[in-house]
Amino acid sequence: MAQARRVTRNLAALILASVLSKGTLFVWQIALGRWLGLDDYGIYNTVLSVLAVTTPLASLGMGLIVIREVARQPDQLGVYWAAALGWQTLFGGLAYVLALLGGLLAGYSPIILAYTALGGLSLLIDLFGNTANDLLLAQERMVVTSVVEVSHTFLRVALALAAMLAGWELLGLYSVTLLSSIGRSSLLIGLNLRAGWRPRFPVSPELRRRLLFSSAPLALAAILSLAYQHADKLLTTAILGERSTGFLGPAFLVSFGVVELLNTTVLVATYPLMSRSYAAPQTRASFGHLVEILGRFMAVIGAPIALVFFVYGPALVGLIYPSEFAPAGQVLRLLILYTWVTMIVNVLAQGLLVQDQQAYTLRARARSLALNIVVSVGLLLTTGDVRGAVLATLAAELLLGTQLLARFRSEGFELERFLKRAGRLLLAVLVGGALMLALEGSSLLGVSLGLLAYGLAALALRAIDPGDWDFLEGLAAHLPLSGLWAAVLRRLRPA
């Protein structure tokens, strides 16, 4: 019970921080798209994609390995800090060069290459801060990391707004991002130093090799994952031009925000507990059951989001963005389905990581990326429609999810039960979606009745397992208005 309370407390802190930081960034990105216009927004998203694909090489995927090992061996924190710093400094420089080289080989314009060079400097500075942040997470100091994240976000947005008001546009945006990265990294490193931790040198060759070999599949998997996550923008810029890439920006913003707020936050909070549970044979069944609960939890909360944006995505884009962004609404309809699938796939990927099966995940992502590239290029060249790239991304994610689900096995995880509940949930989604589509012309009424129908159908079909209710009640106990949430959950929970 103590572990469960700690997890839900940490999860609540991360959720609150994510609501503030990711919500602020979400609003800022919307304003930025309107401010920059379609062409500059296309440039911005292309640079973002180039840097996103090379970031895993810079970090080498060591963050998750460091968190896992330090959570198990707290006294080795200084050694893993030193080892991570050494490798990430080396690979960070390599990633910077490859980002510029990749943009050059893709035939991108000189302005894209220039902003990639400037943005890449922030990537290098962030490496040191990210390592320090991972060490704090391994110590389960989620409240501290949450405060830093929120403060950094507010400062970054404030500086960026000042730069845009001064007329510096993209140049100012990337410049203040660099400044805020320096501040964040310095603060996170200082928090570890203040707690009495120091990088402990020298690092044994055996530990360096083990960390590299454990991390390399993760880094390659992350590169492949981000490659097909951003392949739509990278390929669209190369084939159709920067203006077409601008249509992908609003949809990607929604997708990224949903995953970061509702998916990444939960997985970060539960990762240390999952690692400890799997390490001990007597608690391994609880690990498998937690993976099943989290997978179903992501499916349940992702469904209403997917429904709303699928049905009303075009109308929402029309309300927020100028008329030149209108095609982005149709893109959003497809990308939100990819987002829903991704939320479930990420749970399985983390479960396999805890089991040290990242090599299999790497091979699965490679097959998915191959499908993504082939379908994207074919559809973009034959149709000239940016939605072709999004369809390819969705197909790749479905293939990845199928592979990971077929692979994952653990005590406490019952595949048949998981699939049965998923089938019932899909029926509830179809009920809610059909009602929303029937009332598409009346947004407020359609959303209200559609979500109500989805919720009632999910309850009636028992798509939610009793273990899911326990997880939700534990989380609600650490949220604001906990009494209200607890009362609602008690009334909804089947007898």
C-alpha positions as CSV (number, residue, x, y, z in Angstrom):
1,M,0.0,0.0,0.0
2,A,2.9,2.4,0.8
3,Q,4.3,1.8,-2.7
4,A,0.9,2.4,-4.3
5,R,0.4,5.6,-2.4
6,R,3.9,6.8,-3.4
7,V,3.2,6.1,-7.1
8,T,-0.2,7.8,-7.1
9,R,1.3,10.8,-5.2
10,N,4.1,11.1,-7.8
11,L,1.7,10.6,-10.6
12,A,-0.5,13.3,-9.3
13,A,2.4,15.7,-9.1
14,L,3.5,14.9,-12.6
15,I,-0.1,15.3,-13.9
16,L,-0.5,18.7,-12.3
17,A,2.9,19.8,-13.6
18,S,2.0,18.5,-17.1
19,V,-1.3,20.3,-17.1
20,L,0.4,23.6,-16.3
21,S,3.5,23.2,-18.5
22,K,2.1,21.3,-21.5
23,G,-1.1,23.4,-21.3
24,T,1.0,26.6,-21.5
25,L,3.0,25.2,-24.4
26,F,-0.1,24.1,-26.2
27,V,-1.6,27.5,-26.1
28,W,1.7,29.1,-27.1
29,Q,2.1,26.8,-30.0
30,I,-1.4,27.7,-31.3
31,A,-0.5,31.3,-31.0
32,L,2.8,30.7,-32.7
33,G,1.2,29.0,-35.7
34,R,-1.2,32.0,-36.2
35,W,1.7,34.4,-35.7
36,L,4.2,32.8,-38.0
37,G,1.8,32.0,-40.9
38,L,1.7,28.8,-42.9
39,D,5.1,29.0,-44.6
40,D,7.2,29.9,-41.5
41,Y,5.2,27.4,-39.5
42,G,6.2,24.7,-42.1
43,I,9.9,25.7,-41.6
44,Y,9.5,25.6,-37.8
45,N,7.9,22.1,-37.9
46,T,10.6,20.8,-40.3
47,V,13.4,21.9,-38.0
48,L,11.5,20.5,-35.1
49,S,11.3,17.1,-36.8
50,V,15.0,17.0,-37.9
51,L,16.1,17.7,-34.3
52,A,13.6,15.3,-32.8
53,V,14.9,12.4,-35.0
54,T,18.5,13.1,-34.0
55,T,17.8,13.6,-30.2
56,P,17.8,9.9,-29.3
57,L,21.3,9.6,-30.8
58,A,22.4,12.5,-28.6
59,S,20.9,11.0,-25.4
60,L,21.6,7.5,-26.6
61,G,18.4,6.3,-24.8
62,M,20.4,6.1,-21.5
63,G,17.8,8.0,-19.4
64,L,15.6,5.0,-19.0
65,I,18.5,2.7,-18.2
66,V,19.9,5.1,-15.7
67,I,16.5,5.5,-14.0
68,R,16.1,1.7,-13.9
69,E,19.5,1.0,-12.4
70,V,19.7,3.8,-10.0
71,A,16.2,2.9,-8.7
72,R,17.5,-0.5,-8.0
73,Q,21.0,0.6,-6.7
74,P,20.7,4.1,-5.2
75,D,24.3,4.1,-4.0
76,Q,25.6,3.9,-7.6
77,L,24.0,7.2,-8.7
78,G,27.3,9.0,-9.0
79,V,28.8,6.2,-11.1
80,Y,25.9,6.2,-13.6
81,W,25.9,10.0,-13.7
82,A,29.6,10.0,-14.8
83,A,29.1,7.2,-17.3
84,A,26.1,8.9,-18.9
85,L,27.8,12.2,-19.1
86,G,30.8,10.7,-21.0
87,W,28.7,8.8,-23.6
88,Q,26.2,11.6,-24.1
89,T,28.8,14.3,-24.7
90,L,30.3,12.1,-27.4
91,F,27.1,11.2,-29.1
92,G,25.6,14.6,-28.7
93,G,28.3,16.1,-30.9
94,L,27.7,13.3,-33.4
95,A,24.0,14.0,-33.5
96,Y,24.5,17.7,-34.1
97,V,26.7,17.0,-37.2
98,L,24.2,14.4,-38.5
99,A,21.2,16.8,-38.1
100,L,22.9,19.3,-40.3
101,L,24.2,16.7,-42.8
102,G,20.7,15.1,-43.0
103,G,19.1,18.5,-43.7
104,L,21.7,19.1,-46.4
105,L,21.2,15.7,-48.1
106,A,17.4,16.2,-48.0
107,G,17.8,19.3,-50.0
108,Y,16.3,21.6,-47.4
109,S,16.6,25.4,-47.9
110,P,19.5,27.3,-46.3
111,I,17.1,29.0,-43.8
112,I,16.1,25.5,-42.5
113,L,19.7,24.5,-42.1
114,A,20.6,27.7,-40.3
115,Y,17.8,27.3,-37.8
116,T,18.7,23.6,-37.4
117,A,22.2,24.6,-36.4
118,L,20.9,27.1,-33.8
119,G,18.3,24.7,-32.4
120,G,20.8,22.0,-32.2
121,L,22.8,23.9,-29.7
122,S,19.8,23.8,-27.3
123,L,19.8,20.0,-27.9
124,L,23.3,19.7,-26.7
125,I,22.7,21.9,-23.6
126,D,19.6,19.9,-22.7
127,L,21.6,16.7,-22.6
128,F,23.2,17.7,-19.3
129,G,19.9,18.8,-17.8
130,N,18.1,15.7,-18.9
131,T,20.6,13.4,-17.3
132,A,20.3,15.4,-14.0
133,N,16.5,15.1,-14.3
134,D,16.6,11.4,-14.8
135,L,18.7,11.0,-11.6
136,L,16.0,12.9,-9.7
137,L,13.3,10.7,-11.2
138,A,15.2,7.6,-10.1
139,Q,15.1,9.0,-6.6
140,E,11.3,9.5,-7.0
141,R,11.7,13.3,-6.5
142,M,8.8,13.9,-8.9
143,V,7.6,17.0,-7.1
144,V,10.9,18.7,-7.5
145,T,11.2,17.9,-11.2
146,S,7.6,19.0,-11.7
147,V,8.3,22.4,-10.2
148,V,11.4,22.8,-12.4
149,E,9.5,21.8,-15.5
150,V,6.7,24.3,-14.9
151,S,9.1,27.1,-14.1
152,H,11.2,26.4,-17.1
153,T,8.1,26.3,-19.4
154,F,6.8,29.7,-18.1
155,L,10.2,31.3,-18.5
156,R,10.7,29.9,-22.0
157,V,7.3,31.1,-23.2
158,A,7.7,34.5,-21.6
159,L,11.1,35.0,-23.3
160,A,9.8,33.7,-26.6
161,L,6.8,36.0,-26.5
162,A,9.1,39.0,-25.8
163,A,11.3,38.0,-28.7
164,M,8.3,37.7,-31.1
165,L,6.9,41.1,-29.9
166,A,10.3,42.6,-30.6
167,G,10.0,41.4,-34.2
168,W,12.8,38.8,-34.0
169,E,10.5,36.0,-35.3
170,L,12.1,32.6,-35.7
171,L,15.6,33.9,-34.9
172,G,14.4,35.2,-31.6
173,L,12.5,32.0,-30.9
174,Y,15.5,29.8,-31.2
175,S,17.8,32.2,-29.4
176,V,15.6,32.3,-26.2
177,T,15.1,28.6,-26.4
178,L,18.9,28.2,-26.0
179,L,19.0,30.6,-23.1
180,S,16.2,28.8,-21.2
181,S,17.9,25.4,-21.9
182,I,21.0,26.8,-20.1
183,G,19.0,27.9,-17.1
184,R,17.1,24.6,-16.8
185,S,20.2,22.4,-17.1
186,S,22.1,24.5,-14.5
187,L,19.2,24.2,-12.0
188,L,18.7,20.5,-12.3
189,I,22.5,19.8,-12.0
190,G,22.5,22.1,-8.9
191,L,19.7,20.1,-7.3
192,N,21.7,16.9,-7.5
193,L,24.8,18.6,-6.2
194,R,23.0,20.1,-3.3
195,A,21.7,16.6,-2.4
196,G,25.3,15.6,-2.0
197,W,25.7,13.7,-5.3
198,R,28.6,14.1,-7.6
199,P,29.7,12.3,-10.8
200,R,32.0,9.6,-9.6
201,F,35.0,9.0,-11.7
202,P,36.7,6.9,-13.0
203,V,34.0,4.7,-14.5
204,S,34.9,1.0,-15.0
205,P,35.2,-0.1,-18.7
206,E,32.7,-2.9,-17.9
207,L,30.0,-0.5,-16.7
208,R,30.6,1.8,-19.6
209,R,30.2,-1.1,-22.0
210,R,27.1,-2.4,-20.3
211,L,25.5,1.0,-20.3
212,L,26.3,1.5,-23.9
213,F,25.1,-2.0,-25.0
214,S,21.9,-1.7,-22.9
215,S,21.1,1.8,-24.2
216,A,22.0,1.3,-27.9
217,P,18.9,-0.7,-28.8
218,L,16.8,1.9,-27.0
219,A,18.5,4.8,-28.9
220,L,18.0,3.0,-32.2
221,A,14.4,2.2,-31.3
222,A,13.8,5.8,-30.4
223,I,15.3,7.0,-33.6
224,L,13.2,4.7,-35.6
225,S,10.1,5.6,-33.5
226,L,10.6,9.3,-34.0
227,A,11.6,8.8,-37.6
228,Y,8.2,7.4,-38.5
229,Q,6.5,9.8,-36.0
230,H,8.0,12.7,-37.9
231,A,8.4,11.1,-41.3
232,D,5.2,12.8,-42.4
233,K,6.8,16.2,-41.9
234,L,10.2,15.3,-43.2
235,L,9.0,13.6,-46.3
236,T,6.3,16.2,-47.0
237,T,8.8,19.0,-46.9
238,A,11.1,17.1,-49.3
239,I,8.3,16.1,-51.7
240,L,5.6,18.7,-51.5
241,G,7.4,21.7,-49.9
242,E,7.3,23.6,-46.6
243,R,3.8,25.0,-47.1
244,S,2.3,21.6,-47.1
245,T,4.2,20.7,-44.0
246,G,2.5,23.6,-42.3
247,F,-0.8,21.7,-42.5
248,L,0.7,19.0,-40.3
249,G,1.6,21.4,-37.5
250,P,-1.8,21.8,-35.8
251,A,-2.5,18.1,-35.9
252,F,0.9,17.2,-34.6
253,L,0.5,19.7,-31.8
254,V,-2.7,18.1,-30.6
255,S,-1.2,14.6,-30.9
256,F,2.0,15.5,-29.0
257,G,0.1,17.3,-26.3
258,V,-2.2,14.4,-25.6
259,V,0.6,11.9,-25.5
260,E,2.8,14.1,-23.3
261,L,0.0,14.9,-20.8
262,L,-1.9,11.7,-20.5
263,N,0.6,9.0,-21.6
264,T,4.2,10.0,-20.9
265,T,3.3,11.4,-17.5
266,V,1.8,8.2,-16.3
267,L,4.6,6.0,-17.7
268,V,7.3,8.1,-16.1
269,A,5.6,8.0,-12.7
270,T,5.2,4.2,-12.8
271,Y,8.5,3.2,-14.4
272,P,10.5,2.9,-11.1
273,L,7.8,0.7,-9.5
274,M,7.6,-1.4,-12.6
275,S,11.3,-1.9,-12.5
276,R,11.4,-3.0,-8.9
277,S,8.3,-5.3,-9.2
278,Y,9.8,-7.2,-12.1
279,A,13.2,-7.5,-10.4
280,A,11.8,-9.5,-7.5
281,P,10.2,-12.9,-8.4
282,Q,7.7,-12.7,-5.6
283,T,6.2,-9.4,-7.1
284,R,6.5,-10.2,-10.8
285,A,2.8,-10.9,-11.1
286,S,2.0,-7.4,-9.9
287,F,4.3,-6.1,-12.7
288,G,2.4,-7.9,-15.4
289,H,-1.0,-6.9,-13.9
290,L,0.2,-3.2,-13.8
291,V,1.1,-3.3,-17.5
292,E,-2.4,-4.7,-18.3
293,I,-4.1,-2.1,-16.2
294,L,-2.1,0.8,-17.7
295,G,-2.7,-0.4,-21.3
296,R,-6.4,-0.6,-20.7
297,F,-6.4,2.7,-18.8
298,M,-4.8,4.4,-21.8
299,A,-7.3,2.9,-24.2
300,V,-10.2,4.1,-22.0
301,I,-9.1,7.7,-21.5
302,G,-7.8,8.0,-25.1
303,A,-11.1,6.9,-26.7
304,P,-13.1,10.0,-25.9
305,I,-10.3,12.3,-27.0
306,A,-10.0,10.4,-30.3
307,L,-13.8,10.6,-30.8
308,V,-14.0,14.4,-30.2
309,F,-11.1,15.3,-32.5
310,F,-12.0,12.8,-35.2
311,V,-15.6,14.2,-35.5
312,Y,-15.0,17.8,-34.8
313,G,-11.3,18.3,-35.7
314,P,-12.0,20.4,-38.9
315,A,-14.4,22.7,-37.0
316,L,-11.9,23.2,-34.2
317,V,-9.1,24.0,-36.6
318,G,-11.4,26.5,-38.3
319,L,-12.1,28.2,-35.0
320,I,-8.5,28.6,-34.0
321,Y,-6.5,29.1,-37.2
322,P,-6.8,31.3,-40.3
323,S,-8.6,29.9,-43.3
324,E,-5.3,29.0,-45.0
325,F,-4.9,26.2,-42.4
326,A,-8.3,24.6,-43.3
327,P,-6.8,21.3,-44.7
328,A,-5.2,20.7,-41.3
329,G,-8.6,19.7,-39.9
330,Q,-8.7,16.6,-42.2
331,V,-5.2,15.8,-41.2
332,L,-6.1,16.0,-37.5
333,R,-8.9,13.4,-38.0
334,L,-6.4,10.8,-39.0
335,L,-3.5,11.7,-36.7
336,I,-5.7,11.5,-33.6
337,L,-6.4,7.9,-34.3
338,Y,-2.6,7.3,-34.5
339,T,-2.4,9.1,-31.1
340,W,-4.8,6.8,-29.5
341,V,-3.0,3.7,-30.7
342,T,0.4,5.2,-29.6
343,M,-0.8,5.6,-26.0
344,I,-1.4,1.9,-25.8
345,V,1.7,0.9,-27.7
346,N,3.9,3.0,-25.4
347,V,2.7,0.9,-22.4
348,L,3.7,-2.3,-24.0
349,A,7.1,-0.8,-25.1
350,Q,7.8,0.2,-21.5
351,G,6.9,-3.3,-20.2
352,L,9.3,-4.9,-22.7
353,L,12.0,-2.4,-21.7
354,V,11.6,-3.4,-18.0
355,Q,12.0,-7.1,-19.2
356,D,15.2,-6.0,-21.0
357,Q,13.7,-6.9,-24.4
358,Q,14.5,-3.5,-26.1
359,A,16.3,-5.4,-28.9
360,Y,13.0,-7.0,-30.0
361,T,11.3,-3.5,-29.8
362,L,14.1,-2.2,-32.1
363,R,13.4,-4.9,-34.7
364,A,9.7,-4.2,-34.5
365,R,10.2,-0.5,-35.0
366,A,12.5,-1.1,-38.0
367,R,9.8,-3.1,-39.7
368,S,7.2,-0.4,-38.9
369,L,9.4,2.4,-40.2
370,A,10.0,0.5,-43.5
371,L,6.3,0.3,-44.0
372,N,5.9,3.9,-43.1
373,I,8.5,5.2,-45.6
374,V,7.3,3.0,-48.5
375,V,3.6,3.9,-48.0
376,S,4.3,7.6,-47.3
377,V,6.5,8.1,-50.4
378,G,4.0,6.2,-52.6
379,L,1.0,8.1,-51.4
380,L,2.6,11.6,-51.5
381,L,4.0,11.1,-55.0
382,T,0.8,9.6,-56.4
383,T,-1.8,11.8,-54.7
384,G,0.0,15.0,-53.7
385,D,-2.1,14.9,-50.6
386,V,-0.4,15.4,-47.2
387,R,-3.0,13.0,-45.6
388,G,-1.2,10.1,-47.3
389,A,1.8,10.6,-45.0
390,V,-0.5,10.5,-42.0
391,L,-2.2,7.3,-43.2
392,A,1.3,5.7,-43.5
393,T,2.1,6.7,-39.9
394,L,-1.1,5.2,-38.6
395,A,-0.5,1.9,-40.4
396,A,3.1,1.7,-39.1
397,E,1.9,2.2,-35.5
398,L,-0.8,-0.5,-35.8
399,L,1.9,-2.9,-37.1
400,L,4.1,-2.0,-34.2
401,G,1.4,-2.5,-31.6
402,T,0.5,-5.9,-33.1
403,Q,4.1,-7.0,-32.8
404,L,4.6,-5.8,-29.3
405,L,1.4,-7.3,-28.0
406,A,2.3,-10.7,-29.6
407,R,5.6,-10.6,-27.8
408,F,4.8,-9.4,-24.3
409,R,4.3,-12.1,-21.7
410,S,4.4,-11.9,-17.9
411,E,2.8,-13.4,-14.9
412,G,-0.3,-11.3,-14.1
413,F,-0.9,-10.3,-17.7
414,E,-3.7,-12.1,-19.3
415,L,-3.8,-11.5,-23.1
416,E,-7.2,-13.0,-23.6
417,R,-8.7,-10.8,-20.8
418,F,-7.0,-7.8,-22.3
419,L,-8.3,-8.4,-25.8
420,K,-11.8,-9.1,-24.6
421,R,-12.0,-5.8,-22.7
422,A,-10.5,-4.0,-25.7
423,G,-13.2,-5.5,-27.9
424,R,-15.9,-4.3,-25.5
425,L,-14.3,-0.8,-25.4
426,L,-14.3,-0.6,-29.2
427,L,-18.0,-1.3,-29.3
428,A,-18.5,1.5,-26.8
429,V,-16.4,3.8,-29.0
430,L,-18.5,2.9,-32.0
431,V,-21.7,3.8,-30.1
432,G,-20.4,7.1,-29.0
433,G,-18.8,7.9,-32.4
434,A,-22.0,7.1,-34.3
435,L,-24.0,9.5,-32.2
436,M,-21.4,12.2,-32.6
437,L,-21.4,11.8,-36.4
438,A,-25.2,12.0,-36.4
439,L,-25.0,15.3,-34.5
440,E,-21.9,16.6,-36.2
441,G,-23.7,19.8,-37.1
442,S,-24.4,20.6,-33.4
443,S,-21.0,20.5,-31.8
444,L,-21.9,21.0,-28.1
445,L,-24.9,18.6,-28.2
446,G,-22.9,16.1,-30.2
447,V,-19.9,16.1,-27.8
448,S,-22.1,15.9,-24.7
449,L,-24.4,13.1,-25.9
450,G,-21.6,11.2,-27.7
451,L,-19.3,11.1,-24.6
452,L,-22.2,10.2,-22.4
453,A,-23.2,7.4,-24.7
454,Y,-19.6,6.2,-24.8
455,G,-19.3,6.2,-21.0
456,L,-22.6,4.4,-20.4
457,A,-21.8,1.8,-23.1
458,A,-18.3,1.2,-21.6
459,L,-19.9,0.7,-18.1
460,A,-22.7,-1.5,-19.4
461,L,-20.3,-3.7,-21.5
462,R,-17.9,-3.9,-18.5
463,A,-15.0,-2.7,-20.6
464,I,-13.3,-1.5,-17.4
465,D,-11.8,-4.2,-15.2
466,P,-12.1,-4.0,-11.4
467,G,-8.4,-3.4,-11.2
468,D,-8.8,-0.3,-13.3
469,W,-11.2,1.1,-10.7
470,D,-8.6,0.5,-7.9
471,F,-6.0,2.4,-9.9
472,L,-8.3,5.3,-10.6
473,E,-9.4,5.6,-7.0
474,G,-5.8,5.6,-5.8
475,L,-4.9,8.3,-8.3
476,A,-8.0,10.4,-7.3
477,A,-7.0,10.4,-3.7
478,H,-4.0,12.6,-4.5
479,L,-5.7,15.0,-6.8
480,P,-7.3,18.4,-5.9
481,L,-11.0,17.9,-4.9
482,S,-10.1,14.2,-4.1
483,G,-13.4,13.8,-2.1
484,L,-15.4,14.8,-5.2
485,W,-13.5,12.4,-7.5
486,A,-13.8,9.6,-5.0
487,A,-17.5,10.0,-4.7
488,V,-18.0,10.0,-8.5
489,L,-15.9,6.9,-8.9
490,R,-17.8,5.1,-6.1
491,R,-21.1,5.8,-7.8
492,L,-19.8,4.8,-11.2
493,R,-18.1,1.6,-10.1
494,P,-20.1,-1.5,-10.8
495,A,-21.2,-3.5,-7.8
